[in-house]
Structure formats: C-alpha cells, structure tokens
C-alpha cells in the first residue's frame, strides 16, 4: 500500500505483439488475498509485453498512472472484476495491437483523462477503450483514428459512463451527440412563415 514509482521503465523484449501470447505483463497487481491501494506510477514507460498493466483482485483500489508512456503492447491496461478507482491521466498509448484500456465487469470509477491514443487497435478494428462497469469516464482524450463503421473508440454497451472527446463527441452510455449548428432566423414578413426542421 502507498507505493510510488517515479521515472521507472518497465520494459519487455516485444515489439507490438500480434496476439496475447503468454499473457505476461510489465506491471502486475494482484490483490486477491490482501488489499492493495494508493499505488502510483509517475512518468514511467511501460512497454514490450502482452499487457502493459494487468490489475486484478477485488481488494484493489486507487491505482494511478500519470504522465506515463505505454507502447509496443498487445493491450495497454486491463483490470479484472471489482477493481475500483483506477485513474490514467496525461499519458500516451502508442502502437497497441488491440484495446488500450479494458475495465472489466464491476471495475467502477475508472477514469481516463487527457490521454493520447496513437495507432491503437488499427489493425484489429477494436475499440480503443472498453468500459464494462458504471461510473467510468473518458474525458478530453485524443484519438488518432476516426471511429470505424460500427466500432466506437469508447465502448460502454449498457453501462452508465461518460465519454467526452476533444473532437466533438459527447457520449452518455450508448447515446451520443455532436455539437449543434448555429444559424440565424430572419424576422418573418407579414403573411410568411419559417419552418424549422430538426433531424
């Protein structure tokens, strides 16, 4: 509990693995027996294995990654059931084969904010972020790729999550909206009408 890692490199031998392989992880946190909380990674590089960080155990809370670099991985951060309060901020995910962040069932309170996702899931047409729990957030994240047909960059099927990207999409669960258009309605003259159509 209460561990802080600053300017540490967790690096394996792989270059952008094409499959999950042995399921090895640069950072592995397992709190199946004892509780683990308040673990911080600051300005760390996490690279070159199947998982960047694999966090499991229902007794795990408050794991934070700030200003970290995740690259050359099959998947970035994967949490197991009931991991609560993981936060990733101001970090970069680059050259990730599939999903950069996967928060499994009941991993409530996962926050991704101000991160960059570059070349993530490009070859596999997978979501960049998958939330399988309520109360998860993707705020002001940058995605280098556009949404694929039928594949959202942030997937949260049936869960109460918020996703607000800097390219203008606001998602609340499965619903989303894009910024509206501005137009001026001229005053009508006598006997004329103005129709407004909203699609």
Secondary structure as the mmCIF struct_conf table of DSSP 4:
data_model
#
loop_
_struct_conf.conf_type_id
_struct_conf.id
_struct_conf.beg_label_comp_id
_struct_conf.beg_label_asym_id
_struct_conf.beg_label_seq_id
_struct_conf.end_label_comp_id
_struct_conf.end_label_asym_id
_struct_conf.end_label_seq_id
STRN STRN1 UNK A 4 UNK A 6
BEND BEND1 UNK A 7 UNK A 7
STRN STRN2 UNK A 9 UNK A 11
BEND BEND2 UNK A 13 UNK A 13
BEND BEND3 UNK A 15 UNK A 16
BEND BEND4 UNK A 18 UNK A 19
TURN_TY1_P TURN_TY1_P1 UNK A 21 UNK A 22
STRN STRN3 UNK A 25 UNK A 30
BEND BEND5 UNK A 32 UNK A 34
STRN STRN4 UNK A 36 UNK A 42
BEND BEND6 UNK A 43 UNK A 43
STRN STRN5 UNK A 45 UNK A 47
BEND BEND7 UNK A 48 UNK A 50
STRN STRN6 UNK A 51 UNK A 56
TURN_TY1_P TURN_TY1_P2 UNK A 58 UNK A 59
STRN STRN7 UNK A 60 UNK A 66
BEND BEND8 UNK A 67 UNK A 67
STRN STRN8 UNK A 69 UNK A 73
BEND BEND9 UNK A 74 UNK A 74
STRN STRN9 UNK A 75 UNK A 79
TURN_TY1_P TURN_TY1_P3 UNK A 81 UNK A 82
STRN STRN10 UNK A 84 UNK A 84
STRN STRN11 UNK A 87 UNK A 89
BEND BEND10 UNK A 90 UNK A 90
STRN STRN12 UNK A 92 UNK A 96
BEND BEND11 UNK A 97 UNK A 98
BEND BEND12 UNK A 100 UNK A 100
STRN STRN13 UNK A 101 UNK A 103
TURN_TY1_P TURN_TY1_P4 UNK A 105 UNK A 106
TURN_TY1_P TURN_TY1_P5 UNK A 108 UNK A 109
STRN STRN14 UNK A 111 UNK A 113
BEND BEND13 UNK A 114 UNK A 114
STRN STRN15 UNK A 116 UNK A 120
BEND BEND14 UNK A 121 UNK A 121
TURN_TY1_P TURN_TY1_P6 UNK A 122 UNK A 125
BEND BEND15 UNK A 128 UNK A 128
STRN STRN16 UNK A 129 UNK A 131
BEND BEND16 UNK A 133 UNK A 135
STRN STRN17 UNK A 136 UNK A 139
BEND BEND17 UNK A 140 UNK A 140
STRN STRN18 UNK A 142 UNK A 143
BEND BEND18 UNK A 144 UNK A 145
HELX_LH_PP_P HELX_LH_PP_P1 UNK A 146 UNK A 147
STRN STRN19 UNK A 148 UNK A 148
TURN_TY1_P TURN_TY1_P7 UNK A 149 UNK A 150
STRN STRN20 UNK A 151 UNK A 151
BEND BEND19 UNK A 153 UNK A 153
STRN STRN21 UNK A 154 UNK A 155
TURN_TY1_P TURN_TY1_P8 UNK A 157 UNK A 158
BEND BEND20 UNK A 159 UNK A 159
STRN STRN22 UNK A 161 UNK A 164
TURN_TY1_P TURN_TY1_P9 UNK A 166 UNK A 167
BEND BEND21 UNK A 168 UNK A 168
STRN STRN23 UNK A 169 UNK A 172
TURN_TY1_P TURN_TY1_P10 UNK A 173 UNK A 174
STRN STRN24 UNK A 175 UNK A 178
HELX_LH_PP_P HELX_LH_PP_P2 UNK A 185 UNK A 189
TURN_TY1_P TURN_TY1_P11 UNK A 190 UNK A 191
#
